[in-house]
């Protein structure tokens, strides 16, 4: 909302603030996820090399794909994440260790993707939706239903699912979800 007022002999235009259409879209996404029963998480953008190792990714993956912090506070926060998966797996691990037999979580956050390493320009910072669920009666098809419900919130009904094999994903339960011919996410039930 804009307003104009005369101050002295100059016209002042003030922007009353508010959210951008993109921010409203993110709010709609979060509302949709909460409506489906998911709990929102907030994790750090800096992670440990051990987080990638726990997913079966070796040191060469980190060296070739991940931005290292020059002066980290410690090894646990020495890398900028390129994926939400390590952070979400920590959420699951923490909840399992605390005796929670089931969980359904999501996060909307940025990842940091270098255009090249070593860095010569700022990385891209796409905002991603990560969804993770475990225990109870959650399975691949219920998680697929969650993804379809979220997409339908935005009028997207033509999503395609293609089997995907990643070393850190459960065999036979991993897929890439595509719509508008762009691949956006991996739908999977990782092994824990």
N, C-alpha and C positions, 0 to 999 in steps of 0.2 A: 504494500500500500504506500503510495507516495502522497506527500502533502507539500504545498507551497505556502510560503508566508513572506511578507515584506518586512525586512529588517533594515532600518535606516533607509537608504535609497537603493538597496540591492535586494533582488529576489533570491530567496534561499529555497532550495528544494531539498526536502528531507526524505530519506527512505526510512520507513518505520521498522525496517527489519523483517524478520520472519524467515521461514524456510523456503529453500528453492524447490522447484518441482522434483528434482532428483532426491532431495532430502525427504520430501513427502512420500516418494516412491519407496525409499528405504523404510520409512515408518510403516507403510502399508505392508511391506514384506515382513517386518518384525511382528506386526499385529496378526498377520496371517499365521505365522509360525506359532505364536503364543496361543492362537485360537485352536491350533491343531494339538495343543498340549505340550509343546516343547518349552524348555527353560533356556533363557538367553544366557550365554556366557560372555566373559570379557577376559581375553588372554593377552599376554605380552607379545609385541611384534618382534622382540629379540628372543632367540632360542639358542639352545646348545647343540654342538655337533653330535652329542649323544642322542639327541632327539631323532636325527636322521639315521644314525646307526641303529637305533631301536626299530626303525622301519625297514632295515635291511639295505640301506643305501650306504655305500662305502665312502671313504675319504675322497676318492676321485670325483664323485658326484658333487660333494661340497666344494671342492677346489674349483670345479668347472662351472658351477651354477649358482652359488650362494655368495652374497655380499658379506664380507667379514668386517666387523666393527674394528676400527683402528685402536681405540682405547676403551675396551669393554670393562665394565665393573667386575666381571668374572667370566669364566668359561661358560657358565650357564646362560649368559646373555651376550654371547660373542658373535652371533650371526643374525642377519635380518632374514625373516622367514620368506620363502618363495612359495610356500603352500600352507594352507590352514591345517592340513592333516596332522602334523606333529603336535600342534597345540591342542587339537581336539582329542587326540589319543591320550595326551596327558590328563585332560578332563575326565576321560573314561577311567584311566588308571587310578587317579585320585579317588574317584567315586567308588570303584571296586574295592580299593584298599580300605575305605571307610565303611565297607559292609553294605553298600547300596547295590541291591541285586538287579536293578534295572534303571535305565536312564534314557532321556530323550532331550538332546541339547542342540542349540544352534548358535552361530555367531556370524555377524556381518562385520568384516574387517578388511583392512588392506594387507596385501602381500607386496613384496618388493622384488621386482624382476629386473635384473641387470640387462642392459642392451649388449654389453660386452664386459669382460673382466680382463685386466683390472679396469675399474670404473674410469671412464673419461667424461661421462655425462650422467646426469641423475637417472636413476632407474624408473621404470614405469611403476605405478602404484595402483593396480586395479583393485577394486573392492570386490570381495568374494563372499558368497554365502556358503557356510559349512554346516552340515547337518550330521549328527552322529546319534545313534540309538543302540542300546544293547539290552539284553535280558528280556524278561517278560515274554510277550508273544510277538515281539518285533522280528520281522524277517525281511528278506529282500523285497518281496512284493508289497508289504506294508510301507516300507521306506519309499518304494517307487510311487505308491499312492500319495505319500506326503509331497513328493516332488511334483506330481501332477496337480495336486490341490494348490500348491503355491503358484505354479505356472498358470493355472486357470484364473487365479486372482488377477493376472495381467492379460487375460484373454488369449493365452497361448495354449492351443489344444493340439498342435501338430508336432509335438516333441517326438524324436526318434531315439531309441535306445539300441546301442550297439555293444555287444560283448567286448570287454577290454581285459587284457591280462597285464597286470603289473606285479612285480616281484613282491611288493609289500601289501598286496590285496589278496583276499580270499579267492582261491580259484573257483571259477564258475559263478561267482556272485558279484561281479564287477562289470559296470557298464559306463559308457560315455553317453551323456544326455545331450542331444543336439536339437536346436530349433533355429529357424531362419538361416539354416546352413552353417551355423557357428556352433562349435563345441564349447560347452560352458563348464561342465563339471563331471566328476566321476561319482557314480552311484555305487556304493559298495558296502559290504559288511566285512571290515577287516578282521583278521584273526587277532585275538588278544592273548 
